[in-house]
């Protein structure tokens, strides 16, 4: 089974790129973030024609998450992150897909920091970690995949001081990610590439793609039930090089499900 996550940065604008990538790589399950589309604007029919069924939570202009499944119907479990009844942002969706529970997330950016946006980011991750603890406690095969908007370690960002004040690299954000791993989740990319500098995001500004000035923001975490099933993990960097590309590249893992 191949499972991937892709911050598409506007699903309708990047639809040709998404469809070409799906056709070329044929992942079984895909988590999408930053749809930037309402529920009604989601390209369900185009994806069905490509062989993918979907569940999604859209939002006008910003946010939006979806889970795609090749040749199988995903079953929606929840359309939002629990713990805050006032939260109306489309940042989390969860479904049962091909025998696996999949949580797809688009975490808050948190900039500028310090300030209310950074406080909201930390509060969101606190809720997310609490929900993740319940999932890992279930003993079920669970995947948490998406744009966490956290650079876990200094080696997950190119050598620079330009991000020193950025919410993505702050100690409080990294502590939240570390607390998540301490629950027992496996960071798939780091597990398979323990020593490599791996990036999944390159800002459009200052020729950061051309300079390989990247960050690792997109992660796929596995519950203990799936840890032994992990075979490969990688980043489809070539997708970032395409005309009109998202500023993120797809991240994928291969699992041997028996």
N, C-alpha and C positions, 0 to 999 in steps of 0.2 A: 504494500500500500504506500502510495506517495501522497503526503500531505504538505500543503504549502500555505504560506501567508504572503499577502501582497497589499501594501498600502497603494491603492490605485490612483489616489489623488484626482478624483472626478471620474466615475465609472463610465459615464456616457462620452465624455471627451476622449478617454483612453480606450474605448471599447474595441477599436480595431487592433490595438496592441494586446489587449487582454485576450481576445479571441485567437489571435495568432499564437500567443504563448500557450494557451490551453491546447490548441491543436498540435503544437510542436512537442510539448512535454507531457500532456495527458495526465495531470495529477488526479488522484481519486477524490481528494477533498481539498477545497481552497477556502481560506478565510480572507475576506477583503475588508479594507478599511478606507475611510475618507471617501465614501461614495459621493458625497456632495449632491445628493439626489433625494427627492421625496420617495415615499413608498410607491406612488403611482408612476414616478419617472424611472424606476429601476428597470433595466433591460431584460426582463424575465424571458421574453419570447426569443430574443437573440441567443441567450444562454441555453434555452431549451433546444434550439436548433443545433447548437454545438454539442449537445449531449449532457448538459448540466442542469440539474434541478437545484432550487435555492430556497433559503429562508433569509429574510433581511429585515433590518430596521433602518429606515431612511430618515433624512432630515434635510430640509431646504438649506442650500448654500454651504453647510458645514457638516462634519461628522458623518455618521452612517456606517453600518457594518453589515456583512452578509457572510453566509456559509454556503458554498456550492458543493454539490455531490454528483459525481459522474455515474450515470445509469442507476441511481438509487435515490429514494426520497428521504431527505433529511427531516427529522421530526423535531419541531420546535419544543424546547423545554422552558426557556425564558427569553424575554425580549429586552430585559434591562438588568442592571446590577442591583441586587437587593441592598437594603440598608438606609435608603433615603427616598422617601415617598415624593419629595419635591424635585427629584432629578428628572429632567425632561430631555437630556442630551442622549442621542443615539450612539452610545459608546460600547455596548456589550450585548452580545447575543449568544445563546447556548442551544445546542441541538444534539440529538442522538443521530449519529451518522455511521452507517456501515459497521455497527458494533462498538463504536467509540463515542464517548461524550466529548464534544468539542466546544470550548469556550473561545469566542473570537472577540478581541478587545481593541479599542482605540483609546488609549489613556490620554488624559489631558496633558497639554504641553507645559503649562505652568509659568510661562513668561508673561510679563516681566517679573523677576524676583529680586528682592523679597516683595511681598504684597499679597492681595487677596487671591490672585490666580494661582500663585504657588501654594498658598494654604489650601485652596480647593484641590489642587493636584495631590497633595499629601493625604488629604481626607479621602479622596477617591481611591488611592492605593491602599489606604487602611481598610476601606470597605472591600476592595478587591481581594486583599490578603485574607480577610475573614471568610469570604465566600470560598476562596481557594482551599482554605483549611478544611472546610466542610466537604469539598469535593475529594480531597486527598484522603480524608477520613472515611469516605464511602468504600474505599477499596476497589473502585471501578477503574477501568482503563479510561483515562482522561487526558486530553491535550488542551493546553492554554496557548493560543497563538495570536500574534498580532503586533501592533505598534505600541510598545510599552512606554515610549517617549522617555526612556531612561538609558543612559550609557553606563553599563554596569561597572566598568573598570577603566582606568586610564589607558590601557592598551586597546580599548574599544573606540578610540577616537584618534585621529591623526595628530601629529605633534603640533600643538598650537596653544596660544594663550587667549585666542579670540573667543573661546567659549567659557572662559573661567567664571563668568558671572551668569552663565546660562542655567536655567532650571534643569536641563537634561543631565547635568554632571554634578549637581550639588550633593553633598554628603547625605542629606536627609533622603533624597530620592534613591541614592545608591543603597542606603540602609534599608529602605522599603523593599528593594529588589532582593537584597541579601536575605532579608527575613522570609521572603517567599521561598527562596531556595532552601533555607533552613527547615522548611516544612517537609522537604523530601522530594521536591521537583527537580528534574534534570534539565539543564540548559543544553538542548540538543546540539547546537552549533559549537558551543565550547567543549562539549563532551567529545565530539569527533575531531575538533581542531584545537587541542588544548594550548598550543603555543603560537598559533597564527594570528596576525592582525587581520580581522575580517570586518568589513563594513557592509551596511545594508542601505545607507542613506547618504546622498551627496547633495548638498544645497545647490540650487540653481545659480547662486551668486558667486562672484569672484573665481570663476572657473574651477570650482571645487571638484567637479567630475573629472575634468581634464588633468587635474593635479592629484587625483585619487585622495582628496582631502575629505575622507568619509567618517561616518559614525555608525556604530552598531546599535540600532534602536529596535529592530524587529526580531522577536524571539519566539521560539517554539519550545514550550516546557512540557515535559512528560511526567505523569504520575508514576509511582513505583511499579505499578502493574505493567507499564509499557517500556520501562527502562531497558530491559533485556531484549526488547524487540527492535531497538534502534540499530539500523545497519549503516546508513549514510546520512549526511547532512551537507547542504551547500547553499550558495547564493547564485542566482542566474544574473550575473553582472551585465551580460550583454544586453539585457532588456533595458537597462538604464541608459545605454548608449543610443537608443533609437530616437528618431525624430519625434518630438512631442511626447517624450517619455515622462512618466512619474519621476519624482525625485527619490523614490525608493526602488529597490530591486526585489524581485520575489525571493523568498527564503523557503527552502524545502527540506523535507526529511523522507527517508525511506524506512518503513517499518515492516518487519516480518511477522505478520499476525497469523497465529496458528490456532 
